[in-house]
């Protein structure tokens, strides 16, 4: 189980991209020489959405403008770091590495059909899709708790910066908990 919390820098105090949503991840890793941890993982987020509507006066006629911004994030990471045992059943890992992230945003609005002159609007609604692909640094902490010989619970968090388009920056933090099969 995983939760992705995304926050973006916006001086106006309003940002349609801020939000949190469930996601899932698959990770694999190894401990080398008892203190070196390596991890590879992939992560998928559910869809975050923000809907708005307002009424505007256009030459004495009221028009209800509606818009929806929806987006989701995918990442694949390779990390390494230091690991140590707190006890015979609990092991911590402190990780850093590189992640390759894709953020897909879709903006839909009915504004063109309501605000443009009849016959000039291409459709009643307009949709714009933006895709941002970027590599960035990722950091995290894992705790692995052995329950039985090959079964464990793994929990932790990851944090990475988000760099969308030209001037949209923020960060993503995702705490998670799940099961693990240990070799």
Residue frames as a rotation matrix with the C-alpha (Angstrom) as fourth column:
UNK 1
0.590 0.808 0.000 0.00
0.808 -0.590 0.000 0.00
0.000 0.000 -1.000 0.00
UNK 2
-0.565 -0.825 -0.003 1.40
0.816 -0.559 0.144 3.37
-0.121 0.079 0.990 -1.00
UNK 3
0.659 0.700 -0.276 0.34
0.648 -0.714 -0.263 7.01
-0.381 -0.006 -0.924 -0.90
UNK 4
-0.352 -0.755 0.553 1.88
0.908 -0.418 0.008 9.67
0.225 0.505 0.833 -3.15
UNK 5
0.556 0.422 -0.716 1.82
0.613 -0.790 0.011 13.23
-0.561 -0.445 -0.698 -1.79
UNK 6
-0.226 -0.609 0.760 2.73
0.948 -0.316 0.029 15.87
0.222 0.727 0.649 -4.38
UNK 7
0.552 0.298 -0.779 3.26
0.509 -0.860 0.031 19.56
-0.661 -0.413 -0.626 -3.66
UNK 8
0.096 -0.463 0.881 4.23
0.936 -0.259 -0.238 22.26
0.338 0.848 0.409 -6.14
UNK 9
-0.564 -0.384 -0.732 5.75
0.605 -0.794 -0.050 25.70
-0.562 -0.471 0.680 -5.64
UNK 10
-0.112 0.567 0.816 3.26
0.802 -0.433 0.411 28.44
0.586 0.701 -0.406 -6.54
UNK 11
-0.924 -0.372 -0.086 3.57
0.355 -0.756 -0.550 32.01
0.140 -0.539 0.830 -5.28
UNK 12
-0.512 0.789 0.340 -0.13
-0.424 -0.576 0.699 32.72
0.747 0.214 0.630 -5.80
UNK 13
-0.687 0.235 0.688 -1.12
-0.645 0.239 -0.726 30.31
-0.335 -0.942 -0.013 -3.02
UNK 14
0.462 0.861 0.213 -3.27
-0.572 0.473 -0.670 28.27
-0.677 0.188 0.711 -5.42
UNK 15
-0.592 -0.671 -0.446 -2.10
-0.790 0.372 0.487 25.22
-0.161 0.641 -0.751 -7.27
UNK 16
0.473 0.851 -0.227 -4.27
-0.881 0.455 -0.130 22.70
-0.007 0.262 0.965 -9.10
UNK 17
0.140 -0.508 -0.850 -1.47
-0.412 0.751 -0.516 20.12
0.900 0.423 -0.104 -9.12
UNK 18
-0.681 -0.389 0.621 -1.18
-0.712 0.151 -0.686 19.68
0.173 -0.909 -0.379 -5.33
UNK 19
0.464 0.884 -0.052 -2.73
-0.822 0.451 0.347 16.46
0.331 -0.118 0.936 -4.08
UNK 20
-0.614 -0.594 0.520 -2.29
-0.713 0.700 -0.043 12.92
-0.338 -0.397 -0.853 -2.86
UNK 21
0.474 0.707 -0.525 -3.39
-0.859 0.502 -0.100 9.60
0.193 0.499 0.845 -4.27
UNK 22
0.501 -0.266 0.823 -2.78
-0.262 0.860 0.438 5.87
-0.825 -0.435 0.361 -3.84
UNK 23
0.341 -0.451 -0.825 -0.28
-0.909 0.065 -0.412 4.10
0.239 0.890 -0.388 -5.98
UNK 24
0.943 -0.127 0.308 1.69
0.013 0.938 0.347 0.87
-0.333 -0.323 0.886 -6.17
UNK 25
0.298 -0.903 -0.310 5.31
-0.951 -0.254 -0.176 -0.07
0.080 0.348 -0.934 -6.54
UNK 26
0.975 -0.198 -0.096 7.40
0.198 0.980 -0.010 -3.15
0.096 -0.009 0.995 -7.17
UNK 27
0.483 -0.863 0.147 10.94
-0.860 -0.499 -0.106 -3.22
0.165 -0.075 -0.983 -5.84
UNK 28
0.872 -0.362 -0.329 13.79
0.361 0.930 -0.065 -5.63
0.330 -0.062 0.942 -5.75
UNK 29
0.570 -0.700 0.430 17.04
-0.731 -0.671 -0.123 -5.36
0.375 -0.244 -0.894 -3.95
UNK 30
0.576 -0.498 -0.648 20.04
0.495 0.844 -0.207 -6.99
0.650 -0.202 0.733 -2.39
UNK 31
0.867 -0.456 0.203 22.46
-0.439 -0.505 0.743 -6.48
-0.236 -0.733 -0.638 0.45
UNK 32
0.654 -0.730 -0.198 26.12
0.208 0.425 -0.881 -6.82
0.727 0.535 0.430 -0.55
UNK 33
-0.387 -0.913 -0.127 28.97
0.317 -0.003 -0.948 -7.29
0.866 -0.407 0.291 1.94
UNK 34
-0.215 0.469 -0.856 26.40
0.958 0.272 -0.092 -6.93
0.190 -0.840 -0.508 4.80
UNK 35
-0.202 0.142 -0.969 26.31
0.554 -0.800 -0.233 -3.08
-0.808 -0.583 0.082 4.61
UNK 36
-0.873 -0.081 -0.481 25.72
-0.321 -0.647 0.691 -2.06
-0.368 0.758 0.539 0.98
UNK 37
-0.079 0.932 0.353 22.11
0.331 0.359 -0.873 -1.95
-0.940 0.048 -0.337 -0.25
UNK 38
-0.971 -0.063 -0.231 21.03
-0.193 -0.367 0.910 -1.81
-0.143 0.928 0.344 -3.89
UNK 39
-0.200 0.967 0.156 17.45
0.290 0.210 -0.933 -1.37
-0.936 -0.141 -0.323 -5.08
UNK 40
-0.984 0.176 0.013 15.61
-0.046 -0.331 0.942 -1.18
0.170 0.927 0.334 -8.38
UNK 41
-0.483 0.870 -0.100 11.96
0.507 0.185 -0.842 -0.25
-0.714 -0.457 -0.530 -8.39
UNK 42
-0.812 0.378 0.444 9.09
0.259 -0.449 0.855 0.95
0.523 0.809 0.267 -10.48
UNK 43
-0.690 0.551 -0.469 6.22
0.369 -0.289 -0.883 3.04
-0.623 -0.783 -0.003 -9.27
UNK 44
-0.639 0.593 0.491 2.79
0.424 -0.261 0.867 3.94
0.642 0.762 -0.084 -10.67
UNK 45
-0.908 0.366 -0.206 0.43
-0.033 -0.552 -0.833 6.52
-0.419 -0.749 0.513 -9.22
UNK 46
-0.122 0.943 0.308 -3.34
0.923 0.222 -0.314 6.64
-0.365 0.246 -0.898 -9.54
UNK 47
-0.261 0.078 0.962 -4.95
0.685 -0.688 0.241 9.62
0.680 0.722 0.126 -11.23
UNK 48
-0.556 0.091 -0.826 -5.02
0.593 -0.653 -0.471 12.95
-0.583 -0.752 0.309 -9.43
UNK 49
-0.300 0.513 0.804 -7.76
0.808 -0.311 0.500 15.27
0.507 0.800 -0.322 -10.56
UNK 50
-0.676 0.146 -0.723 -8.93
0.374 -0.777 -0.507 18.81
-0.635 -0.613 0.470 -9.96
UNK 51
-0.268 0.678 0.684 -12.25
0.894 -0.089 0.439 20.09
0.358 0.729 -0.583 -11.28
UNK 52
-0.735 0.061 -0.675 -13.39
0.297 -0.866 -0.403 23.69
-0.609 -0.497 0.618 -11.27
UNK 53
-0.176 0.669 0.722 -16.38
0.916 -0.157 0.369 25.62
0.360 0.726 -0.586 -12.51
UNK 54
-0.579 0.078 -0.812 -17.31
0.377 -0.857 -0.351 29.27
-0.723 -0.509 0.467 -12.48
UNK 55
0.396 0.777 0.489 -19.78
0.883 -0.175 -0.436 31.56
-0.254 0.604 -0.755 -14.20
UNK 56
-0.696 -0.627 -0.351 -18.71
0.437 -0.757 0.486 34.44
-0.570 0.185 0.800 -16.40
UNK 57
0.435 0.822 -0.368 -20.74
0.209 -0.489 -0.847 37.21
-0.876 0.291 -0.384 -18.05
UNK 58
-0.702 -0.591 0.397 -20.15
0.504 -0.018 0.864 37.29
-0.504 0.806 0.311 -21.82
UNK 59
-0.932 0.325 0.160 -22.02
-0.116 -0.687 0.717 40.23
0.343 0.649 0.678 -23.40
UNK 60
-0.368 0.826 0.427 -24.90
-0.926 -0.365 -0.093 39.95
0.079 -0.429 0.900 -20.95
UNK 61
0.616 0.523 -0.589 -25.16
-0.479 0.842 0.248 36.17
0.626 0.130 0.769 -21.14
UNK 62
0.275 -0.484 0.830 -23.99
-0.877 0.226 0.423 33.93
-0.393 -0.845 -0.363 -18.28
UNK 63
0.455 -0.234 -0.859 -21.77
-0.473 0.754 -0.456 31.04
0.755 0.614 0.232 -19.27
UNK 64
0.799 -0.180 0.574 -20.77
-0.457 0.437 0.774 28.22
-0.390 -0.881 0.267 -16.90
UNK 65
0.275 -0.812 -0.515 -17.11
-0.733 0.169 -0.658 27.39
0.622 0.559 -0.549 -17.60
UNK 66
0.889 -0.044 0.456 -15.94
-0.287 0.723 0.628 23.98
-0.358 -0.689 0.630 -16.43
UNK 67
0.270 -0.846 -0.460 -12.42
-0.740 0.123 -0.661 22.60
0.615 0.519 -0.593 -16.47
UNK 68
0.964 -0.064 0.258 -10.68
-0.117 0.770 0.627 19.45
-0.239 -0.635 0.735 -15.30
UNK 69
0.140 -0.970 -0.199 -6.97
-0.894 -0.038 -0.446 18.86
0.425 0.240 -0.873 -14.78
UNK 70
0.944 0.109 0.312 -6.02
-0.234 0.888 0.397 15.20
-0.234 -0.448 0.863 -14.38
UNK 71
0.253 -0.902 -0.350 -2.54
-0.806 0.004 -0.592 13.75
0.535 0.432 -0.726 -14.12
UNK 72
0.984 -0.068 0.168 -0.59
-0.047 0.801 0.597 10.69
-0.175 -0.595 0.785 -13.08
UNK 73
0.307 -0.952 0.001 3.05
-0.951 -0.307 0.029 9.89
-0.028 -0.010 -1.000 -12.42
UNK 74
0.980 -0.171 -0.107 5.26
0.163 0.984 -0.072 6.89
0.117 0.053 0.992 -13.23
UNK 75
0.429 -0.894 0.132 8.86
-0.903 -0.426 0.050 6.40
0.011 -0.141 -0.990 -12.10
UNK 76
0.872 -0.344 -0.349 11.60
0.308 0.939 -0.156 3.79
0.381 0.029 0.924 -12.41
UNK 77
0.697 -0.571 0.434 14.55
-0.708 -0.644 0.289 4.04
0.114 -0.509 -0.853 -10.04
UNK 78
0.448 -0.675 -0.586 17.98
0.490 0.733 -0.472 2.59
0.748 -0.076 0.659 -9.31
UNK 79
0.665 -0.154 0.731 19.36
-0.596 -0.699 0.395 3.29
0.451 -0.698 -0.556 -5.84
UNK 80
0.118 -0.658 -0.744 22.17
0.503 0.686 -0.526 2.30
0.856 -0.312 0.412 -3.57
UNK 81
0.352 -0.014 0.936 23.15
-0.607 -0.765 0.217 3.07
0.713 -0.644 -0.278 -0.03
UNK 82
-0.747 -0.640 0.181 24.05
-0.476 0.324 -0.817 1.94
0.464 -0.697 -0.547 3.45
UNK 83
0.428 0.870 -0.245 22.19
-0.379 0.419 0.825 -0.75
0.820 -0.261 0.509 5.38
UNK 84
-0.763 -0.626 0.159 22.53
-0.430 0.309 -0.848 -2.11
0.482 -0.715 -0.506 8.89
UNK 85
-0.129 0.679 -0.723 20.71
0.442 0.691 0.571 -4.47
0.888 -0.246 -0.389 11.22
UNK 86
-0.088 0.200 0.976 18.93
-0.759 -0.648 0.064 -3.02
0.645 -0.735 0.209 14.25
UNK 87
0.038 0.097 0.995 18.24
-0.766 0.642 -0.033 -6.54
-0.641 -0.761 0.099 15.49
UNK 88
-0.770 -0.337 0.542 18.11
-0.004 0.852 0.523 -10.06
-0.638 0.401 -0.658 14.11
UNK 89
-0.142 0.824 0.548 14.68
0.867 0.371 -0.333 -9.27
-0.478 0.428 -0.767 12.54
UNK 90
0.832 0.490 -0.261 14.90
0.356 -0.831 -0.427 -5.55
-0.426 0.262 -0.866 11.62
UNK 91
-0.286 -0.907 0.308 17.15
0.868 -0.109 0.484 -4.02
-0.406 0.406 0.819 8.98
UNK 92
0.613 0.408 -0.677 17.30
0.150 -0.901 -0.407 -0.33
-0.776 0.147 -0.614 7.90
UNK 93
-0.154 -0.647 0.747 18.56
0.967 0.054 0.247 1.00
-0.200 0.761 0.617 4.57
UNK 94
0.308 0.114 -0.945 19.38
0.056 -0.993 -0.102 4.63
-0.950 -0.022 -0.312 3.67
UNK 95
-0.004 -0.170 0.985 19.22
0.873 0.480 0.087 5.05
-0.488 0.861 0.147 -0.10
UNK 96
0.202 0.085 -0.976 19.89
-0.362 -0.919 -0.155 7.56
-0.910 0.385 -0.155 -2.89
UNK 97
-0.426 -0.358 0.831 19.95
0.592 0.585 0.555 7.21
-0.685 0.728 -0.037 -6.63
UNK 98
-0.879 0.136 -0.458 18.45
-0.420 -0.677 0.605 8.26
-0.227 0.724 0.651 -9.93
UNK 99
-0.237 0.866 0.440 14.84
0.434 0.500 -0.750 7.98
-0.869 0.013 -0.495 -11.05
UNK 100
-0.994 0.058 0.092 13.35
0.067 -0.343 0.937 8.40
0.085 0.938 0.337 -14.49
UNK 101
-0.485 0.839 -0.247 9.93
0.346 -0.075 -0.935 10.01
-0.803 -0.539 -0.254 -14.13
UNK 102
-0.827 0.387 0.408 7.02
0.326 -0.262 0.908 10.62
0.459 0.884 0.091 -16.51
UNK 103
-0.564 0.715 -0.412 4.17
0.222 -0.350 -0.910 12.95
-0.795 -0.605 0.039 -15.58
UNK 104
-0.756 0.424 0.499 1.17
0.548 -0.008 0.837 12.98
0.358 0.906 -0.226 -17.92
UNK 105
-0.652 0.545 -0.527 -1.26
0.122 -0.610 -0.783 15.90
-0.748 -0.575 0.331 -17.56
UNK 106
-0.599 0.563 0.569 -4.60
0.718 0.064 0.693 16.32
0.353 0.824 -0.443 -19.35
UNK 107
-0.763 0.376 -0.526 -6.55
0.027 -0.795 -0.606 19.57
-0.646 -0.476 0.596 -19.23
UNK 108
-0.582 0.671 0.459 -10.14
0.753 0.233 0.615 19.63
0.306 0.704 -0.641 -20.50
UNK 109
-0.711 0.387 -0.587 -12.48
0.105 -0.767 -0.633 22.62
-0.695 -0.511 0.505 -20.66
UNK 110
0.022 0.805 0.593 -15.77
0.960 0.149 -0.238 23.63
-0.280 0.574 -0.770 -22.23
UNK 111
-0.038 -0.076 -0.996 -14.64
0.242 -0.968 0.064 27.27
-0.970 -0.239 0.055 -22.55
UNK 112
-0.928 -0.365 -0.080 -14.06
0.043 -0.316 0.948 27.39
-0.371 0.876 0.309 -26.36
UNK 113
-0.587 0.761 0.275 -17.65
0.711 0.323 0.625 26.46
0.387 0.562 -0.731 -27.17
UNK 114
0.332 0.757 -0.562 -19.00
0.933 -0.349 0.081 29.06
-0.135 -0.552 -0.823 -24.72
UNK 115
0.203 -0.330 -0.922 -16.65
0.320 -0.867 0.381 32.00
-0.925 -0.373 -0.071 -25.22
UNK 116
-0.849 -0.528 -0.032 -15.83
0.124 -0.258 0.958 32.00
-0.514 0.809 0.284 -28.94
UNK 117
-0.312 0.740 -0.595 -18.23
-0.864 -0.482 -0.146 33.16
-0.395 0.469 0.790 -31.62
UNK 118
0.437 0.530 0.727 -20.53
-0.147 0.839 -0.524 30.45
-0.887 0.122 0.444 -33.01
UNK 119
0.995 -0.044 0.091 -18.80
0.100 0.321 -0.942 28.63
0.013 0.946 0.324 -35.84
UNK 120
0.426 -0.899 0.105 -15.28
-0.645 -0.382 -0.662 29.63
0.635 0.214 -0.742 -34.73
UNK 121
0.124 -0.354 0.927 -14.87
-0.884 0.385 0.265 27.12
-0.451 -0.852 -0.265 -31.90
UNK 122
-0.586 -0.414 -0.697 -13.29
-0.722 0.657 0.216 23.85
0.368 0.630 -0.684 -33.07
UNK 123
-0.379 0.495 -0.782 -15.46
0.399 0.850 0.345 21.85
0.835 -0.181 -0.520 -30.63
UNK 124
0.656 0.689 0.309 -17.58
-0.042 -0.374 0.926 22.25
0.754 -0.620 -0.216 -27.53
UNK 125
0.903 -0.426 0.051 -14.67
-0.017 0.083 0.996 21.10
-0.429 -0.901 0.068 -25.39
UNK 126
0.527 -0.826 -0.201 -10.93
-0.544 -0.146 -0.826 21.42
0.653 0.544 -0.527 -25.74
UNK 127
0.955 -0.286 0.075 -8.37
0.138 0.655 0.743 18.96
-0.262 -0.699 0.666 -24.44
UNK 128
0.452 -0.890 -0.062 -4.64
-0.697 -0.309 -0.647 19.50
0.557 0.336 -0.760 -24.06
UNK 129
0.970 -0.215 -0.117 -2.26
0.244 0.828 0.504 16.69
-0.012 -0.517 0.856 -23.09
UNK 130
0.464 -0.868 0.176 1.24
-0.776 -0.494 -0.392 17.39
0.427 0.045 -0.903 -21.78
UNK 131
0.904 -0.280 -0.323 3.93
0.363 0.902 0.234 14.80
0.225 -0.328 0.917 -21.08
UNK 132
0.522 -0.781 0.342 7.03
-0.816 -0.574 -0.067 15.58
0.249 -0.244 -0.937 -19.04
UNK 133
0.845 -0.397 -0.358 9.90
0.417 0.909 -0.023 13.05
0.334 -0.129 0.934 -18.97
UNK 134
0.440 -0.730 0.524 12.87
-0.633 -0.666 -0.396 13.81
0.637 -0.157 -0.755 -16.75
UNK 135
0.143 -0.480 -0.865 15.62
0.613 0.729 -0.304 12.11
0.777 -0.487 0.399 -14.73
UNK 136
0.366 -0.048 0.929 16.12
-0.579 -0.794 0.187 13.30
0.729 -0.606 -0.318 -11.17
UNK 137
-0.766 -0.643 -0.026 17.62
-0.309 0.403 -0.861 12.33
0.564 -0.652 -0.507 -7.82
UNK 138
0.472 0.875 -0.109 15.61
-0.300 0.276 0.913 10.19
0.829 -0.399 0.393 -5.42
UNK 139
-0.719 -0.632 0.289 16.27
-0.495 0.173 -0.851 9.48
0.488 -0.755 -0.438 -1.74
UNK 140
0.400 0.908 -0.127 14.60
-0.517 0.338 0.786 7.13
0.756 -0.249 0.605 0.68
UNK 141
-0.601 -0.449 0.662 14.67
-0.799 0.360 -0.481 4.94
-0.022 -0.818 -0.575 3.75
UNK 142
0.146 0.608 -0.780 13.54
-0.422 0.752 0.507 1.31
0.895 0.255 0.366 4.04
UNK 143
-0.393 -0.202 0.897 12.84
-0.884 0.353 -0.308 -0.82
-0.254 -0.914 -0.317 7.09
UNK 144
-0.056 0.307 -0.950 12.56
-0.506 0.811 0.292 -4.57
0.861 0.497 0.111 6.57
UNK 145
-0.203 0.106 0.973 11.04
-0.947 0.232 -0.223 -6.63
-0.250 -0.967 0.054 9.39
UNK 146
-0.717 -0.120 -0.686 11.40
-0.380 0.893 0.241 -10.40
0.584 0.434 -0.686 9.09
UNK 147
0.150 0.853 0.499 8.27
-0.986 0.090 0.143 -12.31
0.078 -0.514 0.854 10.08
UNK 148
0.822 0.025 0.569 9.35
-0.098 0.990 0.098 -15.82
-0.561 -0.136 0.816 9.11
UNK 149
0.073 -0.907 0.414 12.25
0.509 0.391 0.767 -17.43
-0.858 0.155 0.490 7.25
UNK 150
-0.665 -0.334 0.668 11.38
0.741 -0.185 0.645 -15.96
-0.091 0.924 0.371 3.81
UNK 151
0.220 0.857 0.466 8.56
0.784 -0.439 0.439 -13.53
0.581 0.268 -0.768 4.63
UNK 152
-0.664 -0.456 -0.592 8.99
0.709 -0.635 -0.307 -9.91
-0.236 -0.624 0.745 5.70
UNK 153
0.683 0.729 -0.028 7.19
0.704 -0.669 -0.240 -6.61
-0.194 0.144 -0.970 5.91
UNK 154
-0.530 -0.819 0.217 8.91
0.847 -0.519 0.113 -3.68
0.020 0.244 0.969 4.20
UNK 155
0.702 0.695 -0.159 8.03
0.700 -0.713 -0.025 -0.07
-0.130 -0.094 -0.987 4.92
UNK 156
-0.417 -0.875 -0.246 9.64
0.780 -0.484 0.397 3.23
-0.466 -0.027 0.884 4.12
UNK 157
0.686 0.588 -0.429 9.38
0.238 -0.738 -0.632 6.37
-0.688 0.331 -0.646 2.06
UNK 158
-0.218 -0.691 0.690 10.80
0.970 -0.077 0.230 7.99
-0.106 0.719 0.687 -1.06
UNK 159
0.524 0.329 -0.786 11.25
0.229 -0.943 -0.242 11.66
-0.820 -0.053 -0.570 -1.93
UNK 160
-0.354 -0.609 0.710 12.03
0.894 0.003 0.448 13.15
-0.275 0.793 0.543 -5.31
UNK 161
-0.510 0.182 -0.841 11.83
-0.177 -0.979 -0.104 16.61
-0.842 0.096 0.531 -6.91
UNK 162
0.190 0.606 0.773 9.34
0.842 0.304 -0.446 17.15
-0.505 0.735 -0.452 -9.74
UNK 163
-0.529 -0.429 -0.732 10.29
-0.051 -0.845 0.532 19.45
-0.847 0.319 0.425 -12.61
UNK 164
0.092 0.695 0.713 7.42
0.823 0.350 -0.447 19.98
-0.561 0.628 -0.540 -15.05
UNK 165
0.758 0.301 0.579 7.40
0.629 -0.574 -0.524 22.13
0.175 0.761 -0.624 -18.14
UNK 166
0.081 -0.771 0.631 9.42
0.326 -0.578 -0.748 25.34
0.942 0.266 0.204 -17.83
UNK 167
-0.516 -0.290 0.806 8.51
-0.458 -0.702 -0.546 26.86
0.723 -0.651 0.230 -14.47
UNK 168
0.598 0.768 0.232 6.56
-0.646 0.290 0.706 24.22
0.475 -0.572 0.669 -12.53
UNK 169
-0.468 -0.782 -0.412 8.59
-0.238 0.561 -0.793 22.63
0.851 -0.273 -0.448 -9.75
UNK 170
0.480 0.589 0.650 7.67
-0.823 0.046 0.567 20.68
0.304 -0.806 0.507 -6.67
UNK 171
-0.717 -0.688 0.108 8.31
-0.681 0.659 -0.320 17.40
0.149 -0.303 -0.941 -4.93
UNK 172
0.379 0.760 -0.527 6.77
-0.529 0.646 0.551 14.00
0.759 0.070 0.647 -4.41
UNK 173
-0.654 -0.467 0.595 6.89
-0.756 0.392 -0.523 11.99
0.011 -0.793 -0.610 -1.17
UNK 174
0.279 0.807 -0.520 5.47
-0.646 0.558 0.520 8.52
0.710 0.191 0.678 -0.97
UNK 175
-0.437 -0.279 0.855 5.31
-0.840 0.467 -0.276 6.46
-0.323 -0.839 -0.438 2.20
UNK 176
0.132 0.470 -0.872 4.60
-0.712 0.658 0.247 2.77
0.690 0.588 0.422 1.66
UNK 177
-0.297 -0.203 0.933 4.17
-0.763 0.638 -0.105 -0.57
-0.574 -0.743 -0.344 3.36
UNK 178
0.452 0.435 -0.779 4.05
-0.829 0.526 -0.188 -4.01
0.328 0.731 0.599 1.76
UNK 179
0.821 -0.129 0.557 5.13
-0.161 0.883 0.442 -7.60
-0.548 -0.452 0.703 1.85
UNK 180
0.203 -0.829 -0.521 8.48
-0.976 -0.129 -0.173 -9.02
0.076 0.544 -0.836 0.81
UNK 181
0.997 -0.062 -0.035 9.83
0.061 0.998 -0.017 -12.42
0.036 0.015 0.999 -0.13
UNK 182
0.461 -0.881 0.109 13.38
-0.839 -0.392 0.378 -12.79
-0.290 -0.266 -0.919 1.18
UNK 183
0.764 -0.297 -0.573 16.02
-0.148 0.783 -0.604 -15.06
0.628 0.546 0.555 -0.37
